[in-house]
Amino acid sequence: MENDKFTVLKNSVQALIDCLAAKNSIEAQVQLQQSSELLDELLDLSESDEDLIKISHYQVLLNQLHQKIVSKPE
């Protein structure tokens, strides 16, 4: 089940990247919020160090994508 949650997070992040590629900043912000919520949920439920490492990688990626969204003009 834990793997399924990371799959859902991965798909959500990919949708965010797709929105950025399509230059759809508004939808990208929505996807970023959804991805962040999924990540927060995983962080709350994680018990293993391996999960925490995966989560930290996604946190860095989401922070970089957030900067990309913020830096793009509407």
mmCIF file of the N, C-alpha and C atoms, coordinates in Angstrom:
data_MODEL
# 
_entry.id   MODEL 
# 
loop_
_atom_site.group_PDB 
_atom_site.id 
_atom_site.type_symbol 
_atom_site.label_atom_id 
_atom_site.label_alt_id 
_atom_site.label_comp_id 
_atom_site.label_asym_id 
_atom_site.label_entity_id 
_atom_site.label_seq_id 
_atom_site.pdbx_PDB_ins_code 
_atom_site.Cartn_x 
_atom_site.Cartn_y 
_atom_site.Cartn_z 
_atom_site.occupancy 
_atom_site.B_iso_or_equiv 
_atom_site.pdbx_formal_charge 
_atom_site.auth_seq_id 
_atom_site.auth_comp_id 
_atom_site.auth_asym_id 
_atom_site.auth_atom_id 
_atom_site.pdbx_PDB_model_num 
ATOM 1   N N  . MET A 1 1  ? 0.822  -1.192 0.000   1.00 0.00 ? 1  MET A N  1 
ATOM 2   C CA . MET A 1 1  ? 0.000  0.000  0.000   1.00 0.00 ? 1  MET A CA 1 
ATOM 3   C C  . MET A 1 1  ? 0.867  1.258  0.000   1.00 0.00 ? 1  MET A C  1 
ATOM 4   N N  . GLU A 1 2  ? 1.974  1.227  0.717   1.00 0.00 ? 2  GLU A N  1 
ATOM 5   C CA . GLU A 1 2  ? 2.863  2.380  0.768   1.00 0.00 ? 2  GLU A CA 1 
ATOM 6   C C  . GLU A 1 2  ? 3.382  2.705  -0.628  1.00 0.00 ? 2  GLU A C  1 
ATOM 7   N N  . ASN A 1 3  ? 3.675  1.667  -1.392  1.00 0.00 ? 3  ASN A N  1 
ATOM 8   C CA . ASN A 1 3  ? 4.143  1.872  -2.755  1.00 0.00 ? 3  ASN A CA 1 
ATOM 9   C C  . ASN A 1 3  ? 3.076  2.553  -3.599  1.00 0.00 ? 3  ASN A C  1 
ATOM 10  N N  . ASP A 1 4  ? 1.794  2.197  -3.371  1.00 0.00 ? 4  ASP A N  1 
ATOM 11  C CA . ASP A 1 4  ? 0.693  2.822  -4.097  1.00 0.00 ? 4  ASP A CA 1 
ATOM 12  C C  . ASP A 1 4  ? 0.636  4.317  -3.813  1.00 0.00 ? 4  ASP A C  1 
ATOM 13  N N  . LYS A 1 5  ? 0.887  4.707  -2.568  1.00 0.00 ? 5  LYS A N  1 
ATOM 14  C CA . LYS A 1 5  ? 0.856  6.125  -2.229  1.00 0.00 ? 5  LYS A CA 1 
ATOM 15  C C  . LYS A 1 5  ? 1.972  6.877  -2.929  1.00 0.00 ? 5  LYS A C  1 
ATOM 16  N N  . PHE A 1 6  ? 3.143  6.278  -3.035  1.00 0.00 ? 6  PHE A N  1 
ATOM 17  C CA . PHE A 1 6  ? 4.218  6.933  -3.763  1.00 0.00 ? 6  PHE A CA 1 
ATOM 18  C C  . PHE A 1 6  ? 3.904  6.987  -5.251  1.00 0.00 ? 6  PHE A C  1 
ATOM 19  N N  . THR A 1 7  ? 3.190  6.006  -5.762  1.00 0.00 ? 7  THR A N  1 
ATOM 20  C CA . THR A 1 7  ? 2.778  6.024  -7.163  1.00 0.00 ? 7  THR A CA 1 
ATOM 21  C C  . THR A 1 7  ? 1.805  7.166  -7.408  1.00 0.00 ? 7  THR A C  1 
ATOM 22  N N  . VAL A 1 8  ? 0.871  7.359  -6.504  1.00 0.00 ? 8  VAL A N  1 
ATOM 23  C CA . VAL A 1 8  ? -0.088 8.463  -6.624  1.00 0.00 ? 8  VAL A CA 1 
ATOM 24  C C  . VAL A 1 8  ? 0.656  9.795  -6.567  1.00 0.00 ? 8  VAL A C  1 
ATOM 25  N N  . LEU A 1 9  ? 1.615  9.916  -5.663  1.00 0.00 ? 9  LEU A N  1 
ATOM 26  C CA . LEU A 1 9  ? 2.402  11.134 -5.557  1.00 0.00 ? 9  LEU A CA 1 
ATOM 27  C C  . LEU A 1 9  ? 3.207  11.365 -6.840  1.00 0.00 ? 9  LEU A C  1 
ATOM 28  N N  . LYS A 1 10 ? 3.816  10.317 -7.349  1.00 0.00 ? 10 LYS A N  1 
ATOM 29  C CA . LYS A 1 10 ? 4.603  10.419 -8.584  1.00 0.00 ? 10 LYS A CA 1 
ATOM 30  C C  . LYS A 1 10 ? 3.726  10.900 -9.740  1.00 0.00 ? 10 LYS A C  1 
ATOM 31  N N  . ASN A 1 11 ? 2.530  10.359 -9.856  1.00 0.00 ? 11 ASN A N  1 
ATOM 32  C CA . ASN A 1 11 ? 1.609  10.765 -10.919 1.00 0.00 ? 11 ASN A CA 1 
ATOM 33  C C  . ASN A 1 11 ? 1.168  12.215 -10.751 1.00 0.00 ? 11 ASN A C  1 
ATOM 34  N N  . SER A 1 12 ? 0.963  12.622 -9.518  1.00 0.00 ? 12 SER A N  1 
ATOM 35  C CA . SER A 1 12 ? 0.568  14.000 -9.245  1.00 0.00 ? 12 SER A CA 1 
ATOM 36  C C  . SER A 1 12 ? 1.691  14.971 -9.617  1.00 0.00 ? 12 SER A C  1 
ATOM 37  N N  . VAL A 1 13 ? 2.906  14.627 -9.269  1.00 0.00 ? 13 VAL A N  1 
ATOM 38  C CA . VAL A 1 13 ? 4.057  15.465 -9.611  1.00 0.00 ? 13 VAL A CA 1 
ATOM 39  C C  . VAL A 1 13 ? 4.236  15.507 -11.132 1.00 0.00 ? 13 VAL A C  1 
ATOM 40  N N  . GLN A 1 14 ? 4.024  14.390 -11.803 1.00 0.00 ? 14 GLN A N  1 
ATOM 41  C CA . GLN A 1 14 ? 4.140  14.369 -13.260 1.00 0.00 ? 14 GLN A CA 1 
ATOM 42  C C  . GLN A 1 14 ? 3.084  15.264 -13.893 1.00 0.00 ? 14 GLN A C  1 
ATOM 43  N N  . ALA A 1 15 ? 1.882  15.261 -13.353 1.00 0.00 ? 15 ALA A N  1 
ATOM 44  C CA . ALA A 1 15 ? 0.829  16.148 -13.855 1.00 0.00 ? 15 ALA A CA 1 
ATOM 45  C C  . ALA A 1 15 ? 1.235  17.609 -13.668 1.00 0.00 ? 15 ALA A C  1 
ATOM 46  N N  . LEU A 1 16 ? 1.869  17.910 -12.551 1.00 0.00 ? 16 LEU A N  1 
ATOM 47  C CA . LEU A 1 16 ? 2.372  19.259 -12.294 1.00 0.00 ? 16 LEU A CA 1 
ATOM 48  C C  . LEU A 1 16 ? 3.409  19.653 -13.346 1.00 0.00 ? 16 LEU A C  1 
ATOM 49  N N  . ILE A 1 17 ? 4.338  18.761 -13.624 1.00 0.00 ? 17 ILE A N  1 
ATOM 50  C CA . ILE A 1 17 ? 5.370  19.027 -14.630 1.00 0.00 ? 17 ILE A CA 1 
ATOM 51  C C  . ILE A 1 17 ? 4.738  19.221 -16.008 1.00 0.00 ? 17 ILE A C  1 
ATOM 52  N N  . ASP A 1 18 ? 3.732  18.422 -16.316 1.00 0.00 ? 18 ASP A N  1 
ATOM 53  C CA . ASP A 1 18 ? 3.030  18.560 -17.591 1.00 0.00 ? 18 ASP A CA 1 
ATOM 54  C C  . ASP A 1 18 ? 2.356  19.923 -17.706 1.00 0.00 ? 18 ASP A C  1 
ATOM 55  N N  . CYS A 1 19 ? 1.775  20.409 -16.609 1.00 0.00 ? 19 CYS A N  1 
ATOM 56  C CA . CYS A 1 19 ? 1.144  21.734 -16.604 1.00 0.00 ? 19 CYS A CA 1 
ATOM 57  C C  . CYS A 1 19 ? 2.176  22.829 -16.842 1.00 0.00 ? 19 CYS A C  1 
ATOM 58  N N  . LEU A 1 20 ? 3.336  22.682 -16.230 1.00 0.00 ? 20 LEU A N  1 
ATOM 59  C CA . LEU A 1 20 ? 4.401  23.663 -16.455 1.00 0.00 ? 20 LEU A CA 1 
ATOM 60  C C  . LEU A 1 20 ? 4.857  23.649 -17.909 1.00 0.00 ? 20 LEU A C  1 
ATOM 61  N N  . ALA A 1 21 ? 4.974  22.466 -18.479 1.00 0.00 ? 21 ALA A N  1 
ATOM 62  C CA . ALA A 1 21 ? 5.396  22.346 -19.873 1.00 0.00 ? 21 ALA A CA 1 
ATOM 63  C C  . ALA A 1 21 ? 4.371  22.972 -20.819 1.00 0.00 ? 21 ALA A C  1 
ATOM 64  N N  . ALA A 1 22 ? 3.092  22.894 -20.435 1.00 0.00 ? 22 ALA A N  1 
ATOM 65  C CA . ALA A 1 22 ? 2.019  23.472 -21.240 1.00 0.00 ? 22 ALA A CA 1 
ATOM 66  C C  . ALA A 1 22 ? 1.813  24.956 -20.926 1.00 0.00 ? 22 ALA A C  1 
ATOM 67  N N  . LYS A 1 23 ? 2.654  25.500 -20.036 1.00 0.00 ? 23 LYS A N  1 
ATOM 68  C CA . LYS A 1 23 ? 2.586  26.903 -19.621 1.00 0.00 ? 23 LYS A CA 1 
ATOM 69  C C  . LYS A 1 23 ? 1.230  27.259 -19.014 1.00 0.00 ? 23 LYS A C  1 
ATOM 70  N N  . ASN A 1 24 ? 0.691  26.322 -18.242 1.00 0.00 ? 24 ASN A N  1 
ATOM 71  C CA . ASN A 1 24 ? -0.586 26.526 -17.559 1.00 0.00 ? 24 ASN A CA 1 
ATOM 72  C C  . ASN A 1 24 ? -0.297 26.732 -16.072 1.00 0.00 ? 24 ASN A C  1 
ATOM 73  N N  . SER A 1 25 ? 0.030  27.946 -15.701 1.00 0.00 ? 25 SER A N  1 
ATOM 74  C CA . SER A 1 25 ? 0.457  28.253 -14.330 1.00 0.00 ? 25 SER A CA 1 
ATOM 75  C C  . SER A 1 25 ? -0.635 28.031 -13.299 1.00 0.00 ? 25 SER A C  1 
ATOM 76  N N  . ILE A 1 26 ? -1.864 28.341 -13.656 1.00 0.00 ? 26 ILE A N  1 
ATOM 77  C CA . ILE A 1 26 ? -2.968 28.196 -12.696 1.00 0.00 ? 26 ILE A CA 1 
ATOM 78  C C  . ILE A 1 26 ? -3.174 26.726 -12.340 1.00 0.00 ? 26 ILE A C  1 
ATOM 79  N N  . GLU A 1 27 ? -3.236 25.869 -13.341 1.00 0.00 ? 27 GLU A N  1 
ATOM 80  C CA . GLU A 1 27 ? -3.404 24.436 -13.090 1.00 0.00 ? 27 GLU A CA 1 
ATOM 81  C C  . GLU A 1 27 ? -2.168 23.866 -12.395 1.00 0.00 ? 27 GLU A C  1 
ATOM 82  N N  . ALA A 1 28 ? -1.001 24.403 -12.709 1.00 0.00 ? 28 ALA A N  1 
ATOM 83  C CA . ALA A 1 28 ? 0.226  23.958 -12.050 1.00 0.00 ? 28 ALA A CA 1 
ATOM 84  C C  . ALA A 1 28 ? 0.169  24.256 -10.557 1.00 0.00 ? 28 ALA A C  1 
ATOM 85  N N  . GLN A 1 29 ? -0.365 25.412 -10.190 1.00 0.00 ? 29 GLN A N  1 
ATOM 86  C CA . GLN A 1 29 ? -0.507 25.752 -8.775  1.00 0.00 ? 29 GLN A CA 1 
ATOM 87  C C  . GLN A 1 29 ? -1.457 24.798 -8.066  1.00 0.00 ? 29 GLN A C  1 
ATOM 88  N N  . VAL A 1 30 ? -2.536 24.423 -8.741  1.00 0.00 ? 30 VAL A N  1 
ATOM 89  C CA . VAL A 1 30 ? -3.486 23.460 -8.169  1.00 0.00 ? 30 VAL A CA 1 
ATOM 90  C C  . VAL A 1 30 ? -2.803 22.110 -7.972  1.00 0.00 ? 30 VAL A C  1 
ATOM 91  N N  . GLN A 1 31 ? -2.071 21.672 -8.985  1.00 0.00 ? 31 GLN A N  1 
ATOM 92  C CA . GLN A 1 31 ? -1.358 20.394 -8.891  1.00 0.00 ? 31 GLN A CA 1 
ATOM 93  C C  . GLN A 1 31 ? -0.296 20.429 -7.803  1.00 0.00 ? 31 GLN A C  1 
ATOM 94  N N  . LEU A 1 32 ? 0.372  21.562 -7.664  1.00 0.00 ? 32 LEU A N  1 
ATOM 95  C CA . LEU A 1 32 ? 1.386  21.709 -6.620  1.00 0.00 ? 32 LEU A CA 1 
ATOM 96  C C  . LEU A 1 32 ? 0.747  21.555 -5.243  1.00 0.00 ? 32 LEU A C  1 
ATOM 97  N N  . GLN A 1 33 ? -0.405 22.171 -5.057  1.00 0.00 ? 33 GLN A N  1 
ATOM 98  C CA . GLN A 1 33 ? -1.109 22.066 -3.771  1.00 0.00 ? 33 GLN A CA 1 
ATOM 99  C C  . GLN A 1 33 ? -1.506 20.616 -3.490  1.00 0.00 ? 33 GLN A C  1 
ATOM 100 N N  . GLN A 1 34 ? -2.035 19.942 -4.487  1.00 0.00 ? 34 GLN A N  1 
ATOM 101 C CA . GLN A 1 34 ? -2.440 18.545 -4.314  1.00 0.00 ? 34 GLN A CA 1 
ATOM 102 C C  . GLN A 1 34 ? -1.233 17.660 -4.011  1.00 0.00 ? 34 GLN A C  1 
ATOM 103 N N  . SER A 1 35 ? -0.156 17.871 -4.725  1.00 0.00 ? 35 SER A N  1 
ATOM 104 C CA . SER A 1 35 ? 1.053  17.090 -4.491  1.00 0.00 ? 35 SER A CA 1 
ATOM 105 C C  . SER A 1 35 ? 1.610  17.343 -3.096  1.00 0.00 ? 35 SER A C  1 
ATOM 106 N N  . SER A 1 36 ? 1.582  18.588 -2.668  1.00 0.00 ? 36 SER A N  1 
ATOM 107 C CA . SER A 1 36 ? 2.070  18.930 -1.333  1.00 0.00 ? 36 SER A CA 1 
ATOM 108 C C  . SER A 1 36 ? 1.235  18.272 -0.247  1.00 0.00 ? 36 SER A C  1 
ATOM 109 N N  . GLU A 1 37 ? -0.069 18.227 -0.451  1.00 0.00 ? 37 GLU A N  1 
ATOM 110 C CA . GLU A 1 37 ? -0.948 17.572 0.518   1.00 0.00 ? 37 GLU A CA 1 
ATOM 111 C C  . GLU A 1 37 ? -0.663 16.074 0.591   1.00 0.00 ? 37 GLU A C  1 
ATOM 112 N N  . LEU A 1 38 ? -0.462 15.449 -0.561  1.00 0.00 ? 38 LEU A N  1 
ATOM 113 C CA . LEU A 1 38 ? -0.114 14.024 -0.578  1.00 0.00 ? 38 LEU A CA 1 
ATOM 114 C C  . LEU A 1 38 ? 1.207  13.784 0.143   1.00 0.00 ? 38 LEU A C  1 
ATOM 115 N N  . LEU A 1 39 ? 2.163  14.652 -0.103  1.00 0.00 ? 39 LEU A N  1 
ATOM 116 C CA . LEU A 1 39 ? 3.470  14.527 0.529   1.00 0.00 ? 39 LEU A CA 1 
ATOM 117 C C  . LEU A 1 39 ? 3.365  14.685 2.044   1.00 0.00 ? 39 LEU A C  1 
ATOM 118 N N  . ASP A 1 40 ? 2.575  15.649 2.490   1.00 0.00 ? 40 ASP A N  1 
ATOM 119 C CA . ASP A 1 40 ? 2.371  15.846 3.929   1.00 0.00 ? 40 ASP A CA 1 
ATOM 120 C C  . ASP A 1 40 ? 1.733  14.617 4.571   1.00 0.00 ? 40 ASP A C  1 
ATOM 121 N N  . GLU A 1 41 ? 0.776  14.037 3.875   1.00 0.00 ? 41 GLU A N  1 
ATOM 122 C CA . GLU A 1 41 ? 0.128  12.826 4.383   1.00 0.00 ? 41 GLU A CA 1 
ATOM 123 C C  . GLU A 1 41 ? 1.118  11.671 4.505   1.00 0.00 ? 41 GLU A C  1 
ATOM 124 N N  . LEU A 1 42 ? 1.949  11.512 3.484   1.00 0.00 ? 42 LEU A N  1 
ATOM 125 C CA . LEU A 1 42 ? 2.969  10.463 3.534   1.00 0.00 ? 42 LEU A CA 1 
ATOM 126 C C  . LEU A 1 42 ? 3.950  10.700 4.667   1.00 0.00 ? 42 LEU A C  1 
ATOM 127 N N  . LEU A 1 43 ? 4.317  11.945 4.869   1.00 0.00 ? 43 LEU A N  1 
ATOM 128 C CA . LEU A 1 43 ? 5.250  12.279 5.944   1.00 0.00 ? 43 LEU A CA 1 
ATOM 129 C C  . LEU A 1 43 ? 4.651  11.932 7.302   1.00 0.00 ? 43 LEU A C  1 
ATOM 130 N N  . ASP A 1 44 ? 3.378  12.212 7.475   1.00 0.00 ? 44 ASP A N  1 
ATOM 131 C CA . ASP A 1 44 ? 2.705  11.904 8.738   1.00 0.00 ? 44 ASP A CA 1 
ATOM 132 C C  . ASP A 1 44 ? 2.623  10.403 8.998   1.00 0.00 ? 44 ASP A C  1 
ATOM 133 N N  . LEU A 1 45 ? 2.503  9.627  7.932   1.00 0.00 ? 45 LEU A N  1 
ATOM 134 C CA . LEU A 1 45 ? 2.284  8.187  8.079   1.00 0.00 ? 45 LEU A CA 1 
ATOM 135 C C  . LEU A 1 45 ? 3.555  7.350  7.946   1.00 0.00 ? 45 LEU A C  1 
ATOM 136 N N  . SER A 1 46 ? 4.651  7.976  7.589   1.00 0.00 ? 46 SER A N  1 
ATOM 137 C CA . SER A 1 46 ? 5.872  7.203  7.334   1.00 0.00 ? 46 SER A CA 1 
ATOM 138 C C  . SER A 1 46 ? 6.500  6.707  8.632   1.00 0.00 ? 46 SER A C  1 
ATOM 139 N N  . GLU A 1 47 ? 7.078  5.534  8.532   1.00 0.00 ? 47 GLU A N  1 
ATOM 140 C CA . GLU A 1 47 ? 7.723  4.924  9.694   1.00 0.00 ? 47 GLU A CA 1 
ATOM 141 C C  . GLU A 1 47 ? 9.157  4.493  9.398   1.00 0.00 ? 47 GLU A C  1 
ATOM 142 N N  . SER A 1 48 ? 9.477  4.295  8.146   1.00 0.00 ? 48 SER A N  1 
ATOM 143 C CA . SER A 1 48 ? 10.810 3.788  7.820   1.00 0.00 ? 48 SER A CA 1 
ATOM 144 C C  . SER A 1 48 ? 11.718 4.908  7.305   1.00 0.00 ? 48 SER A C  1 
ATOM 145 N N  . ASP A 1 49 ? 12.997 4.698  7.487   1.00 0.00 ? 49 ASP A N  1 
ATOM 146 C CA . ASP A 1 49 ? 13.984 5.662  6.992   1.00 0.00 ? 49 ASP A CA 1 
ATOM 147 C C  . ASP A 1 49 ? 13.953 5.732  5.466   1.00 0.00 ? 49 ASP A C  1 
ATOM 148 N N  . GLU A 1 50 ? 13.717 4.613  4.837   1.00 0.00 ? 50 GLU A N  1 
ATOM 149 C CA . GLU A 1 50 ? 13.650 4.568  3.377   1.00 0.00 ? 50 GLU A CA 1 
ATOM 150 C C  . GLU A 1 50 ? 12.529 5.473  2.861   1.00 0.00 ? 50 GLU A C  1 
ATOM 151 N N  . ASP A 1 51 ? 11.380 5.431  3.524   1.00 0.00 ? 51 ASP A N  1 
ATOM 152 C CA . ASP A 1 51 ? 10.272 6.300  3.131   1.00 0.00 ? 51 ASP A CA 1 
ATOM 153 C C  . ASP A 1 51 ? 10.629 7.769  3.342   1.00 0.00 ? 51 ASP A C  1 
ATOM 154 N N  . LEU A 1 52 ? 11.291 8.069  4.432   1.00 0.00 ? 52 LEU A N  1 
ATOM 155 C CA . LEU A 1 52 ? 11.673 9.456  4.706   1.00 0.00 ? 52 LEU A CA 1 
ATOM 156 C C  . LEU A 1 52 ? 12.655 9.983  3.663   1.00 0.00 ? 52 LEU A C  1 
ATOM 157 N N  . ILE A 1 53 ? 13.527 9.121  3.179   1.00 0.00 ? 53 ILE A N  1 
ATOM 158 C CA . ILE A 1 53 ? 14.467 9.521  2.136   1.00 0.00 ? 53 ILE A CA 1 
ATOM 159 C C  . ILE A 1 53 ? 13.714 9.835  0.845   1.00 0.00 ? 53 ILE A C  1 
ATOM 160 N N  . LYS A 1 54 ? 12.761 8.975  0.469   1.00 0.00 ? 54 LYS A N  1 
ATOM 161 C CA . LYS A 1 54 ? 11.955 9.232  -0.721  1.00 0.00 ? 54 LYS A CA 1 
ATOM 162 C C  . LYS A 1 54 ? 11.173 10.531 -0.574  1.00 0.00 ? 54 LYS A C  1 
ATOM 163 N N  . ILE A 1 55 ? 10.611 10.731 0.596   1.00 0.00 ? 55 ILE A N  1 
ATOM 164 C CA . ILE A 1 55 ? 9.828  11.934 0.852   1.00 0.00 ? 55 ILE A CA 1 
ATOM 165 C C  . ILE A 1 55 ? 10.699 13.177 0.721   1.00 0.00 ? 55 ILE A C  1 
ATOM 166 N N  . SER A 1 56 ? 11.918 13.112 1.247   1.00 0.00 ? 56 SER A N  1 
ATOM 167 C CA . SER A 1 56 ? 12.798 14.275 1.163   1.00 0.00 ? 56 SER A CA 1 
ATOM 168 C C  . SER A 1 56 ? 13.152 14.601 -0.285  1.00 0.00 ? 56 SER A C  1 
ATOM 169 N N  . HIS A 1 57 ? 13.289 13.590 -1.125  1.00 0.00 ? 57 HIS A N  1 
ATOM 170 C CA . HIS A 1 57 ? 13.557 13.831 -2.544  1.00 0.00 ? 57 HIS A CA 1 
ATOM 171 C C  . HIS A 1 57 ? 12.381 14.556 -3.186  1.00 0.00 ? 57 HIS A C  1 
ATOM 172 N N  . TYR A 1 58 ? 11.180 14.119 -2.866  1.00 0.00 ? 58 TYR A N  1 
ATOM 173 C CA . TYR A 1 58 ? 9.995  14.781 -3.408  1.00 0.00 ? 58 TYR A CA 1 
ATOM 174 C C  . TYR A 1 58 ? 9.839  16.198 -2.854  1.00 0.00 ? 58 TYR A C  1 
ATOM 175 N N  . GLN A 1 59 ? 10.220 16.425 -1.609  1.00 0.00 ? 59 GLN A N  1 
ATOM 176 C CA . GLN A 1 59 ? 10.151 17.771 -1.038  1.00 0.00 ? 59 GLN A CA 1 
ATOM 177 C C  . GLN A 1 59 ? 11.063 18.724 -1.811  1.00 0.00 ? 59 GLN A C  1 
ATOM 178 N N  . VAL A 1 60 ? 12.256 18.276 -2.110  1.00 0.00 ? 60 VAL A N  1 
ATOM 179 C CA . VAL A 1 60 ? 13.196 19.102 -2.875  1.00 0.00 ? 60 VAL A CA 1 
ATOM 180 C C  . VAL A 1 60 ? 12.629 19.380 -4.268  1.00 0.00 ? 60 VAL A C  1 
ATOM 181 N N  . LEU A 1 61 ? 12.109 18.357 -4.906  1.00 0.00 ? 61 LEU A N  1 
ATOM 182 C CA . LEU A 1 61 ? 11.545 18.523 -6.243  1.00 0.00 ? 61 LEU A CA 1 
ATOM 183 C C  . LEU A 1 61 ? 10.378 19.499 -6.232  1.00 0.00 ? 61 LEU A C  1 
ATOM 184 N N  . LEU A 1 62 ? 9.464  19.351 -5.267  1.00 0.00 ? 62 LEU A N  1 
ATOM 185 C CA . LEU A 1 62 ? 8.321  20.257 -5.195  1.00 0.00 ? 62 LEU A CA 1 
ATOM 186 C C  . LEU A 1 62 ? 8.756  21.687 -4.905  1.00 0.00 ? 62 LEU A C  1 
ATOM 187 N N  . ASN A 1 63 ? 9.777  21.864 -4.085  1.00 0.00 ? 63 ASN A N  1 
ATOM 188 C CA . ASN A 1 63 ? 10.291 23.211 -3.828  1.00 0.00 ? 63 ASN A CA 1 
ATOM 189 C C  . ASN A 1 63 ? 10.851 23.832 -5.106  1.00 0.00 ? 63 ASN A C  1 
ATOM 190 N N  . GLN A 1 64 ? 11.561 23.044 -5.897  1.00 0.00 ? 64 GLN A N  1 
ATOM 191 C CA . GLN A 1 64 ? 12.106 23.551 -7.153  1.00 0.00 ? 64 GLN A CA 1 
ATOM 192 C C  . GLN A 1 64 ? 10.989 23.887 -8.142  1.00 0.00 ? 64 GLN A C  1 
ATOM 193 N N  . LEU A 1 65 ? 9.973  23.035 -8.196  1.00 0.00 ? 65 LEU A N  1 
ATOM 194 C CA . LEU A 1 65 ? 8.850  23.303 -9.096  1.00 0.00 ? 65 LEU A CA 1 
ATOM 195 C C  . LEU A 1 65 ? 8.076  24.534 -8.640  1.00 0.00 ? 65 LEU A C  1 
ATOM 196 N N  . HIS A 1 66 ? 7.947  24.713 -7.331  1.00 0.00 ? 66 HIS A N  1 
ATOM 197 C CA . HIS A 1 66 ? 7.289  25.910 -6.803  1.00 0.00 ? 66 HIS A CA 1 
ATOM 198 C C  . HIS A 1 66 ? 8.044  27.158 -7.240  1.00 0.00 ? 66 HIS A C  1 
ATOM 199 N N  . GLN A 1 67 ? 9.360  27.131 -7.149  1.00 0.00 ? 67 GLN A N  1 
ATOM 200 C CA . GLN A 1 67 ? 10.162 28.272 -7.602  1.00 0.00 ? 67 GLN A CA 1 
ATOM 201 C C  . GLN A 1 67 ? 9.962  28.529 -9.098  1.00 0.00 ? 67 GLN A C  1 
ATOM 202 N N  . LYS A 1 68 ? 9.818  27.464 -9.854  1.00 0.00 ? 68 LYS A N  1 
ATOM 203 C CA . LYS A 1 68 ? 9.594  27.606 -11.292 1.00 0.00 ? 68 LYS A CA 1 
ATOM 204 C C  . LYS A 1 68 ? 8.245  28.275 -11.559 1.00 0.00 ? 68 LYS A C  1 
ATOM 205 N N  . ILE A 1 69 ? 7.226  27.907 -10.810 1.00 0.00 ? 69 ILE A N  1 
ATOM 206 C CA . ILE A 1 69 ? 5.898  28.496 -10.960 1.00 0.00 ? 69 ILE A CA 1 
ATOM 207 C C  . ILE A 1 69 ? 5.935  29.972 -10.583 1.00 0.00 ? 69 ILE A C  1 
ATOM 208 N N  . VAL A 1 70 ? 6.576  30.281 -9.464  1.00 0.00 ? 70 VAL A N  1 
ATOM 209 C CA . VAL A 1 70 ? 6.636  31.647 -8.966  1.00 0.00 ? 70 VAL A CA 1 
ATOM 210 C C  . VAL A 1 70 ? 7.405  32.556 -9.929  1.00 0.00 ? 70 VAL A C  1 
ATOM 211 N N  . SER A 1 71 ? 8.430  32.032 -10.553 1.00 0.00 ? 71 SER A N  1 
ATOM 212 C CA . SER A 1 71 ? 9.262  32.850 -11.420 1.00 0.00 ? 71 SER A CA 1 
ATOM 213 C C  . SER A 1 71 ? 8.660  33.086 -12.800 1.00 0.00 ? 71 SER A C  1 
ATOM 214 N N  . LYS A 1 72 ? 7.622  32.308 -13.160 1.00 0.00 ? 72 LYS A N  1 
ATOM 215 C CA . LYS A 1 72 ? 7.009  32.474 -14.478 1.00 0.00 ? 72 LYS A CA 1 
ATOM 216 C C  . LYS A 1 72 ? 6.005  33.607 -14.462 1.00 0.00 ? 72 LYS A C  1 
ATOM 217 N N  . PRO A 1 73 ? 6.068  34.501 -15.444 1.00 0.00 ? 73 PRO A N  1 
ATOM 218 C CA . PRO A 1 73 ? 5.038  35.537 -15.540 1.00 0.00 ? 73 PRO A CA 1 
ATOM 219 C C  . PRO A 1 73 ? 3.730  34.926 -16.042 1.00 0.00 ? 73 PRO A C  1 
ATOM 220 N N  . GLU A 1 74 ? 2.635  35.465 -15.585 1.00 0.00 ? 74 GLU A N  1 
ATOM 221 C CA . GLU A 1 74 ? 1.303  34.963 -15.981 1.00 0.00 ? 74 GLU A CA 1 
ATOM 222 C C  . GLU A 1 74 ? 1.025  35.252 -17.436 1.00 0.00 ? 74 GLU A C  1 
# 
